Structure formats: C-alpha cells, structure tokens
Amino acid sequence: MGNDGLDYKQAGVDIDAANQSVDLIKKWVGRTRRPEVLADIGGFGGFFALNHQKYREPVLVSGTDGVGTKLQIAQMMGVHDTVGIDLVAMCVNDILVHGAEPLFFLDYIALGKLRPGLVEDLVKGVSQGCLEAGCALIGGETAEMPGFYEGDKYDLAGFAVGVVERSKLLDGQQIKAGDVVLGLPSSGLHSNGYSLAREALLTRAGLGLEQNVQELGHTLGEELLRPTRIYVKTVQKLLEQVEVKAMSHITGGGIVENLARVIPAGLGALIEGSAIPVQPVFELIESCGQVSRPEMYRTFNMGLGFLIMVGREDADRAVQCLSQAGESPVRIGVIKPDIEGVIIV
C-alpha cells in the first residue's frame, strides 16, 4: 500500500484558487462601498450600520433570486461579466416594489471547478449591478463543488436587503378603482422565460447564438445576454415626488401573473395590449415557437419590465417625473372594479 496522502486539492477543491479569487474581487467589491459598511470582505459576516436618523420606523425588506437558465447562454458564449448584473437586478427590483431603498447585497457562486478569472468576471457584474442600484456588496460565498457541477458549469444566487419607512411601505392595499397603470420599458427578456426562449429559438428554429438575426439587428447571443434593467434610481425619484399606489416587477409569470399579485381582492386591471411596446425578440420567439399571445403574456415581460400604479390625478405628473429621470413611461391600463385579475385586450 502506498503512503501518498490525499489532500483537498486532489479531491477537487483548490483553497489557493479560492484565496486568489478573493484577492481578485476585492477591487470590485470596494467600488460599491457605502458609508454604513463597517468592514471589508473576508470575515464571517458583513456589517452594515442602519442610519436611524433617516427613518422613524424603518422596515427592512429582503429579497432573494437567481438568474435561471440564462446562465446556460452565458456559459455557451463564454461571456460571464453581465449575468451578475441580472442577479442584482432580480433582487433589488423585487424589494423596490415595496418602496424600499436597497442597502446591501450578498452573492453565492457555486461551481464545479474554481477558476479565479471566472469568479472575478461574475463579481465584476455583481459590482456593476450594485452600483446601478446604489447598494453595497458586503459579502458572499464561493463554493467549489466537484462532482456536483460538471466542467465549467456554475450557478448564482443573490440576496438583497433594503429599508423603507413603515408609513411608506407599499403592499397594494392603497390601490383603488380608476388608478392608472404605467409601464417602464425592459431591455429585452431580462432573466425570465429562457427555457421557452431556448426551445423556440435554438431547438425548433435552429438559430445559432453567433448568428446575426435581421429582426434584432445583432446576434442572437447579444440579444439573449442583455442585462436586466435596474429601476431603482428612477423609481426612487418618482417616490419622492408622486404618491405611488403600488408597483410590480415583471418576472416569471409575465405581465398577467405579476400585476395580479399586487391588486387587492375586488379589483382587476384592464390592460391595452396595443399600448405595450412589444420588442422584436418576443415576436421572434412567438413566431419560431408558434407560441400563443396569451402564453407570451404569461411568460415574458413583452417589453415592460416594471409597472407602476398611481391615482388618475397623479398620472401626468408621474409620467413627467419619470421622463425627466430618463425613462420612457407608457400608459397601458386602468384599475377596474368589475373585473377579476388582469385582462389584456
């Protein structure tokens, strides 16, 4: 029997590579630092001192999410520095719905084999997303799991915490009949519906990711990797100037399911389909996969990634405020007392 001992690296886990990864990502984490952050990364926990002078009754709002099978597109293309933006967007847009200002973010990266350059690319994207959201990246975890993730496969998860004054917490109960529904444009698919998109575009239509698609004006891969929009800064400006009744982040379940989540019982939303700026990528999926329009509305954002409900008397001012902040808001519908759920006509 040989006397060569087995070590952790031989078993597939490289501690030196993990340490190198931490060194590489420190500069990206540092870019997101806020005054409330009390420690650098490397400890067992992240520290964030809440500014109690700013809030009378602060309510913490938390959210967690991933990027879904969009990661397969990133891995197929070998482009890893944008999905981190998606990760942040999916979490901070969710807590923004409740009026919360994102404060800090943590990420979780799981891989079969730890490659420091890959980890740096992923965290670079997370850092960019945090900058766009105005929150601090205060910690995370990188897990090397040989035998669980094959080859260069990896997965991402994110966790965001924000704060809102209790009196300004939005939960949909403020909605009334006659309120107007405004939509903010998306940047494409964002991070939802990729299983259907891949089936329609790659499998059934046989399109390649490097293929230039006339309807899109660029390659399919470029379209499918467009990062999810982060709406935090423009919506925060709106919240300072206009009374917002409710908001909805259009993720899995599309416009139909996500808008219905915030409408109280006894009310519904009547949405004008012609007012929705359907983008070419959705029409391409619909055509290639022979997907029905109702199914499209239940799966994708269809060109609107975030919805805002305001009183009829505040609609013009809300549109003006959002436009001044650089958005292109569209009026898409109204809250009605005589319908149930969300109806798109």
The 8 nearest C-alpha neighbors of each residue, nearest first, counted from 0:
[[1, 2, 3, 4, 5, 6, 9, 10],
 [2, 0, 3, 4, 5, 6, 9, 10],
 [1, 3, 4, 0, 5, 6, 9, 7],
 [4, 2, 1, 5, 0, 6, 9, 7],
 [5, 3, 2, 6, 1, 9, 7, 10],
 [4, 6, 9, 3, 7, 10, 8, 2],
 [5, 7, 9, 8, 4, 10, 12, 11],
 [8, 6, 10, 9, 12, 11, 13, 5],
 [9, 7, 12, 13, 11, 10, 6, 14],
 [10, 8, 11, 6, 7, 5, 12, 13],
 [9, 11, 7, 8, 12, 6, 5, 145],
 [10, 12, 8, 9, 145, 13, 7, 112],
 [13, 11, 8, 7, 10, 143, 14, 145],
 [12, 14, 8, 16, 15, 17, 11, 7],
 [15, 13, 17, 16, 18, 12, 8, 7],
 [14, 16, 18, 17, 13, 19, 20, 8],
 [17, 15, 19, 13, 14, 18, 20, 115],
 [18, 16, 14, 20, 15, 19, 21, 13],
 [17, 19, 15, 21, 20, 16, 14, 22],
 [20, 18, 16, 22, 17, 21, 15, 23],
 [19, 21, 115, 17, 23, 18, 22, 16],
 [22, 20, 18, 24, 19, 23, 25, 17],
 [21, 23, 19, 20, 25, 24, 18, 26],
 [24, 22, 20, 21, 25, 119, 19, 26],
 [23, 25, 27, 21, 119, 26, 22, 28],
 [26, 24, 28, 27, 22, 23, 29, 21],
 [27, 25, 29, 28, 24, 30, 23, 22],
 [28, 26, 24, 29, 30, 25, 126, 123],
 [27, 29, 25, 30, 26, 31, 136, 126],
 [30, 28, 26, 27, 31, 32, 25, 39],
 [29, 31, 27, 28, 32, 26, 126, 130],
 [32, 30, 135, 29, 28, 130, 136, 129],
 [31, 33, 135, 29, 30, 36, 34, 136],
 [32, 34, 35, 36, 135, 31, 134, 133],
 [35, 33, 36, 32, 37, 48, 47, 135],
 [34, 36, 48, 47, 33, 37, 49, 50],
 [37, 35, 47, 34, 33, 46, 38, 48],
 [38, 36, 46, 47, 35, 48, 39, 34],
 [39, 37, 36, 46, 40, 45, 137, 42],
 [38, 40, 41, 37, 137, 42, 45, 36],
 [41, 39, 138, 42, 137, 38, 45, 25],
 [40, 42, 39, 43, 138, 21, 44, 38],
 [43, 41, 44, 40, 45, 39, 38, 138],
 [42, 44, 41, 45, 40, 138, 139, 46],
 [45, 43, 42, 46, 138, 41, 40, 137],
 [44, 46, 137, 138, 47, 38, 40, 42],
 [47, 45, 37, 36, 38, 44, 48, 137],
 [46, 48, 36, 35, 37, 49, 45, 103],
 [49, 47, 35, 50, 36, 46, 37, 34],
 [48, 50, 51, 47, 35, 102, 52, 53],
 [49, 51, 52, 53, 48, 54, 35, 47],
 [52, 50, 53, 54, 49, 55, 57, 56],
 [51, 53, 50, 54, 55, 49, 57, 56],
 [52, 54, 51, 50, 55, 57, 49, 164],
 [55, 53, 57, 51, 56, 52, 164, 50],
 [56, 54, 57, 164, 53, 51, 52, 165],
 [55, 57, 165, 164, 54, 58, 166, 163],
 [58, 56, 164, 54, 163, 165, 55, 162],
 [57, 59, 163, 162, 165, 164, 60, 56],
 [58, 60, 162, 161, 57, 61, 163, 160],
 [59, 61, 161, 160, 162, 94, 58, 99],
 [62, 60, 160, 159, 161, 94, 59, 63],
 [63, 61, 159, 90, 158, 94, 160, 93],
 [62, 64, 158, 90, 157, 159, 61, 65],
 [65, 63, 157, 90, 156, 89, 158, 62],
 [64, 66, 156, 155, 86, 67, 157, 89],
 [65, 67, 86, 190, 69, 85, 70, 68],
 [68, 66, 69, 65, 70, 190, 191, 193],
 [67, 69, 70, 71, 193, 194, 66, 72],
 [68, 70, 71, 72, 67, 193, 66, 190],
 [71, 69, 68, 73, 72, 74, 67, 66],
 [72, 70, 74, 69, 68, 73, 75, 152],
 [71, 73, 75, 69, 70, 74, 76, 224],
 [74, 72, 70, 78, 76, 71, 75, 77],
 [73, 75, 77, 71, 76, 72, 70, 78],
 [74, 76, 72, 73, 77, 71, 78, 70],
 [77, 75, 73, 78, 74, 72, 220, 208],
 [76, 78, 74, 75, 73, 79, 72, 80],
 [79, 77, 73, 76, 80, 74, 81, 75],
 [78, 80, 120, 121, 81, 73, 82, 77],
 [79, 81, 120, 124, 121, 82, 78, 123],
 [82, 80, 124, 83, 84, 79, 226, 85],
 [83, 81, 85, 84, 80, 79, 86, 124],
 [82, 84, 125, 124, 86, 85, 81, 121],
 [85, 83, 128, 124, 125, 82, 87, 86],
 [86, 84, 82, 88, 227, 83, 226, 87],
 [85, 87, 83, 84, 89, 88, 66, 65],
 [86, 88, 84, 90, 128, 85, 89, 91],
 [89, 87, 85, 229, 91, 90, 86, 92],
 [88, 90, 86, 87, 92, 91, 85, 64],
 [89, 91, 93, 62, 87, 88, 63, 92],
 [92, 90, 93, 94, 88, 89, 95, 87],
 [93, 91, 95, 90, 94, 88, 89, 248],
 [94, 92, 91, 90, 95, 96, 248, 89],
 [93, 95, 96, 91, 92, 97, 99, 62],
 [96, 94, 99, 92, 98, 97, 93, 91],
 [97, 95, 246, 94, 93, 98, 247, 92],
 [96, 98, 169, 95, 99, 94, 168, 170],
 [99, 97, 95, 96, 169, 168, 163, 100],
 [100, 98, 163, 162, 95, 161, 97, 94],
 [99, 101, 161, 162, 102, 163, 95, 98],
 [102, 100, 161, 134, 160, 103, 91, 99],
 [103, 101, 134, 161, 160, 100, 135, 162],
 [102, 104, 135, 134, 160, 136, 159, 101],
 [103, 105, 159, 136, 158, 135, 137, 160],
 [106, 104, 139, 138, 158, 157, 136, 137],
 [107, 105, 157, 139, 156, 158, 140, 108],
 [106, 108, 140, 156, 139, 155, 141, 157],
 [109, 107, 141, 155, 154, 142, 140, 106],
 [108, 110, 142, 154, 153, 141, 143, 155],
 [111, 109, 153, 143, 112, 144, 148, 152],
 [110, 112, 148, 145, 144, 143, 149, 150],
 [113, 111, 110, 143, 145, 114, 151, 150],
 [112, 114, 143, 110, 115, 16, 111, 17],
 [113, 115, 117, 116, 112, 118, 16, 20],
 [116, 114, 20, 118, 117, 119, 16, 113],
 [117, 115, 119, 118, 114, 120, 20, 23],
 [118, 116, 120, 114, 119, 115, 121, 79],
 [119, 117, 115, 121, 120, 116, 122, 114],
 [118, 120, 116, 122, 117, 24, 121, 123],
 [121, 119, 80, 123, 117, 118, 122, 79],
 [120, 122, 118, 80, 124, 123, 83, 119],
 [123, 121, 125, 119, 124, 120, 126, 118],
 [122, 124, 120, 126, 121, 125, 27, 119],
 [125, 123, 83, 80, 84, 81, 127, 122],
 [126, 124, 83, 122, 128, 84, 127, 123],
 [125, 127, 123, 129, 124, 128, 27, 122],
 [128, 126, 124, 130, 129, 125, 84, 123],
 [127, 129, 84, 125, 131, 126, 130, 87],
 [128, 130, 132, 126, 134, 131, 127, 133],
 [131, 129, 133, 127, 132, 128, 31, 126],
 [130, 132, 128, 129, 133, 127, 229, 232],
 [133, 131, 129, 130, 134, 231, 128, 229],
 [132, 134, 130, 131, 129, 135, 101, 102],
 [135, 133, 102, 103, 129, 101, 132, 130],
 [134, 136, 103, 31, 32, 137, 33, 104],
 [135, 137, 104, 103, 28, 31, 105, 138],
 [138, 136, 45, 135, 105, 104, 40, 103],
 [139, 137, 105, 45, 40, 136, 106, 44],
 [138, 140, 106, 105, 107, 141, 137, 108],
 [139, 141, 107, 108, 142, 106, 138, 105],
 [142, 140, 108, 109, 107, 143, 139, 17],
 [141, 143, 109, 144, 108, 110, 140, 107],
 [142, 144, 110, 111, 113, 112, 109, 12],
 [143, 145, 111, 147, 110, 142, 146, 148],
 [146, 144, 111, 147, 11, 112, 148, 143],
 [145, 147, 148, 144, 149, 111, 11, 150],
 [146, 148, 145, 144, 149, 111, 110, 143],
 [149, 147, 111, 152, 146, 110, 145, 144],
 [150, 148, 111, 152, 151, 147, 146, 145],
 [149, 151, 152, 111, 148, 112, 110, 145],
 [150, 152, 111, 149, 112, 153, 110, 148],
 [153, 151, 150, 148, 149, 110, 111, 154],
 [152, 154, 110, 109, 151, 148, 111, 155],
 [153, 155, 109, 108, 110, 156, 152, 70],
 [156, 154, 108, 107, 65, 109, 66, 157],
 [155, 157, 65, 107, 64, 106, 108, 86],
 [156, 158, 106, 63, 64, 105, 86, 65],
 [157, 159, 63, 105, 104, 62, 106, 90],
 [160, 158, 104, 62, 61, 90, 103, 91],
 [161, 159, 61, 103, 60, 102, 101, 104],
 [160, 162, 101, 102, 60, 100, 99, 59],
 [161, 163, 59, 99, 100, 58, 60, 57],
 [164, 162, 99, 58, 57, 165, 168, 98],
 [163, 165, 57, 167, 166, 56, 54, 58],
 [164, 166, 168, 167, 56, 58, 57, 163],
 [165, 167, 164, 168, 56, 163, 169, 57],
 [168, 166, 164, 165, 169, 163, 98, 97],
 [167, 169, 165, 166, 97, 98, 163, 164],
 [170, 168, 97, 98, 245, 171, 167, 244],
 [169, 171, 172, 97, 168, 245, 261, 173],
 [172, 170, 261, 245, 173, 174, 262, 169],
 [171, 173, 174, 170, 263, 262, 169, 244],
 [172, 174, 244, 171, 175, 245, 170, 169],
 [175, 173, 244, 172, 171, 245, 178, 262],
 [176, 174, 178, 177, 173, 334, 266, 310],
 [175, 177, 335, 334, 178, 336, 266, 174],
 [176, 178, 334, 333, 335, 175, 311, 179],
 [177, 179, 310, 311, 334, 309, 176, 333],
 [178, 180, 333, 309, 308, 311, 310, 332],
 [179, 181, 308, 332, 333, 307, 331, 330],
 [182, 180, 330, 307, 329, 306, 331, 308],
 [181, 183, 306, 329, 328, 303, 305, 307],
 [182, 184, 328, 305, 303, 304, 306, 327],
 [185, 183, 303, 302, 304, 182, 186, 327],
 [186, 184, 304, 303, 302, 187, 228, 183],
 [185, 187, 228, 227, 189, 225, 184, 188],
 [186, 188, 185, 189, 302, 225, 278, 280],
 [187, 189, 190, 191, 299, 300, 186, 223],
 [188, 190, 227, 187, 191, 226, 186, 225],
 [191, 189, 66, 188, 69, 227, 85, 67],
 [192, 190, 251, 193, 250, 189, 188, 299],
 [191, 193, 195, 194, 298, 299, 196, 251],
 [194, 192, 196, 195, 191, 197, 68, 69],
 [193, 195, 197, 196, 192, 198, 68, 191],
 [194, 196, 198, 193, 192, 197, 199, 284],
 [197, 195, 193, 199, 198, 194, 200, 284],
 [198, 196, 201, 200, 194, 199, 195, 193],
 [197, 199, 202, 195, 196, 200, 201, 203],
 [200, 198, 288, 203, 196, 197, 287, 284],
 [201, 199, 204, 197, 206, 198, 196, 202],
 [200, 202, 205, 206, 197, 204, 198, 199],
 [201, 203, 198, 205, 204, 200, 199, 197],
 [204, 202, 199, 205, 200, 201, 198, 288],
 [203, 205, 200, 206, 287, 201, 202, 199],
 [206, 204, 201, 202, 203, 200, 207, 199],
 [207, 205, 201, 204, 200, 208, 210, 202],
 [208, 206, 210, 209, 201, 205, 219, 220],
 [207, 209, 220, 219, 210, 218, 206, 76],
 [210, 208, 207, 218, 220, 219, 211, 221],
 [211, 209, 207, 218, 208, 219, 212, 206],
 [212, 210, 218, 217, 219, 213, 209, 216],
 [213, 211, 215, 214, 218, 217, 216, 210],
 [212, 214, 216, 215, 211, 217, 218, 210],
 [213, 215, 212, 216, 279, 283, 280, 217],
 [216, 214, 213, 212, 217, 279, 280, 218],
 [215, 217, 213, 214, 212, 211, 218, 219],
 [218, 216, 211, 215, 212, 219, 221, 213],
 [219, 217, 211, 210, 221, 220, 209, 212],
 [218, 220, 208, 222, 221, 210, 223, 212],
 [219, 221, 208, 223, 218, 222, 209, 224],
 [222, 220, 218, 224, 219, 223, 225, 217],
 [221, 223, 219, 220, 224, 225, 218, 217],
 [222, 224, 220, 221, 225, 219, 188, 72],
 [225, 223, 221, 222, 226, 220, 73, 72],
 [224, 226, 222, 223, 221, 227, 186, 187],
 [227, 225, 85, 224, 81, 84, 189, 228],
 [226, 228, 189, 85, 88, 186, 190, 229],
 [229, 227, 186, 230, 226, 185, 88, 189],
 [228, 230, 88, 231, 92, 227, 132, 131],
 [231, 229, 233, 232, 234, 228, 92, 305],
 [232, 230, 234, 132, 233, 229, 235, 95],
 [231, 233, 235, 234, 230, 236, 132, 131],
 [234, 232, 236, 235, 324, 231, 230, 237],
 [233, 235, 237, 236, 231, 232, 230, 238],
 [236, 234, 238, 232, 237, 233, 231, 239],
 [237, 235, 233, 239, 234, 238, 232, 240],
 [236, 238, 234, 235, 240, 239, 241, 320],
 [239, 237, 235, 236, 240, 241, 234, 243],
 [240, 238, 236, 237, 241, 235, 242, 234],
 [239, 241, 237, 238, 236, 242, 320, 317],
 [242, 240, 238, 237, 243, 239, 317, 313],
 [243, 241, 244, 238, 309, 240, 313, 310],
 [242, 244, 309, 245, 241, 308, 238, 307],
 [245, 243, 173, 309, 174, 308, 242, 171],
 [246, 244, 171, 308, 243, 169, 307, 170],
 [247, 245, 307, 96, 306, 308, 248, 97],
 [246, 248, 306, 96, 305, 258, 249, 257],
 [247, 249, 305, 93, 250, 304, 92, 306],
 [250, 248, 304, 253, 305, 300, 257, 254],
 [249, 251, 253, 191, 248, 252, 300, 257],
 [252, 250, 191, 253, 298, 192, 249, 299],
 [253, 251, 298, 256, 297, 250, 257, 255],
 [254, 252, 299, 297, 298, 300, 251, 296],
 [253, 255, 257, 300, 249, 258, 256, 296],
 [256, 254, 297, 253, 341, 258, 257, 296],
 [255, 257, 252, 259, 258, 254, 253, 297],
 [258, 256, 260, 259, 254, 249, 255, 253],
 [257, 259, 260, 256, 247, 255, 254, 261],
 [258, 260, 256, 262, 257, 340, 261, 341],
 [261, 259, 257, 258, 262, 256, 247, 263],
 [260, 262, 171, 259, 258, 263, 170, 245],
 [261, 263, 259, 171, 260, 266, 267, 264],
 [264, 262, 172, 266, 265, 171, 261, 174],
 [263, 265, 266, 262, 267, 339, 340, 172],
 [264, 266, 336, 263, 339, 267, 337, 338],
 [265, 267, 336, 264, 335, 263, 339, 338],
 [268, 266, 339, 340, 338, 335, 334, 341],
 [267, 269, 334, 341, 333, 335, 270, 342],
 [268, 270, 342, 332, 333, 343, 341, 334],
 [271, 269, 332, 343, 331, 342, 272, 268],
 [272, 270, 344, 273, 274, 331, 343, 332],
 [271, 273, 274, 275, 344, 343, 270, 331],
 [272, 274, 271, 275, 276, 344, 331, 277],
 [275, 273, 331, 272, 271, 276, 330, 329],
 [274, 276, 272, 273, 277, 331, 302, 303],
 [277, 275, 302, 278, 274, 303, 301, 273],
 [278, 276, 302, 301, 275, 279, 281, 282],
 [277, 279, 302, 280, 281, 276, 301, 282],
 [280, 278, 282, 281, 283, 215, 214, 277],
 [281, 279, 283, 282, 278, 284, 215, 187],
 [282, 280, 284, 283, 279, 278, 285, 301],
 [281, 283, 285, 279, 280, 284, 286, 278],
 [282, 284, 280, 286, 281, 285, 287, 279],
 [285, 283, 281, 287, 286, 282, 288, 199],
 [284, 286, 290, 282, 289, 283, 288, 287],
 [285, 287, 289, 283, 284, 288, 282, 290],
 [288, 286, 284, 199, 289, 204, 285, 283],
 [287, 289, 199, 290, 285, 286, 284, 203],
 [290, 288, 286, 285, 287, 291, 284, 199],
 [291, 289, 285, 288, 292, 294, 295, 286],
 [290, 292, 294, 293, 295, 289, 285, 296],
 [291, 293, 295, 294, 296, 290, 285, 297],
 [294, 292, 296, 295, 291, 297, 290, 343],
 [295, 293, 297, 291, 292, 296, 298, 290],
 [296, 294, 292, 298, 293, 297, 299, 291],
 [295, 297, 293, 294, 253, 298, 299, 254],
 [298, 296, 253, 252, 294, 295, 255, 299],
 [299, 297, 253, 252, 295, 296, 192, 251],
 [300, 298, 253, 301, 295, 296, 192, 297],
 [299, 301, 253, 303, 302, 249, 304, 254],
 [302, 300, 277, 299, 303, 281, 278, 296],
 [303, 301, 277, 185, 300, 184, 278, 276],
 [304, 302, 184, 185, 300, 183, 182, 305],
 [305, 303, 185, 249, 300, 184, 183, 248],
 [304, 306, 248, 183, 249, 247, 303, 182],
 [307, 305, 182, 247, 246, 181, 183, 248],
 [308, 306, 246, 181, 180, 245, 182, 247],
 [307, 309, 180, 245, 244, 179, 246, 243],
 [310, 308, 243, 244, 179, 178, 314, 313],
 [309, 311, 178, 313, 312, 179, 314, 308],
 [310, 312, 178, 314, 313, 179, 177, 309],
 [311, 313, 310, 314, 315, 309, 316, 178],
 [314, 312, 310, 316, 311, 315, 317, 309],
 [315, 313, 317, 311, 316, 312, 309, 318],
 [314, 316, 318, 317, 313, 319, 312, 311],
 [315, 317, 319, 313, 318, 314, 320, 241],
 [316, 318, 320, 314, 319, 315, 313, 321],
 [319, 317, 315, 321, 316, 320, 322, 328],
 [320, 318, 316, 322, 317, 321, 323, 315],
 [321, 319, 317, 323, 322, 318, 316, 237],
 [320, 322, 324, 318, 326, 323, 319, 317],
 [323, 321, 326, 319, 325, 324, 320, 327],
 [322, 324, 320, 325, 321, 319, 326, 318],
 [325, 323, 321, 322, 233, 326, 320, 236],
 [326, 324, 322, 323, 321, 327, 233, 320],
 [325, 327, 322, 321, 324, 328, 183, 323],
 [326, 328, 322, 183, 329, 184, 325, 321],
 [329, 327, 183, 182, 326, 318, 181, 321],
 [330, 328, 182, 181, 331, 327, 183, 274],
 [331, 329, 181, 180, 332, 182, 328, 274],
 [330, 332, 274, 271, 270, 181, 180, 329],
 [333, 331, 270, 180, 269, 271, 179, 330],
 [332, 334, 179, 180, 269, 178, 268, 177],
 [333, 335, 268, 176, 177, 178, 267, 269],
 [334, 336, 176, 267, 337, 266, 268, 338],
 [337, 335, 266, 176, 338, 265, 267, 334],
 [336, 338, 335, 266, 339, 267, 265, 176],
 [339, 337, 267, 336, 335, 266, 340, 268],
 [340, 338, 267, 266, 341, 265, 337, 268],
 [341, 339, 267, 259, 268, 342, 338, 266],
 [342, 340, 268, 255, 267, 259, 269, 343],
 [341, 343, 269, 270, 268, 344, 340, 255],
 [344, 342, 270, 272, 271, 269, 341, 255],
 [343, 271, 272, 270, 342, 269, 273, 341]]
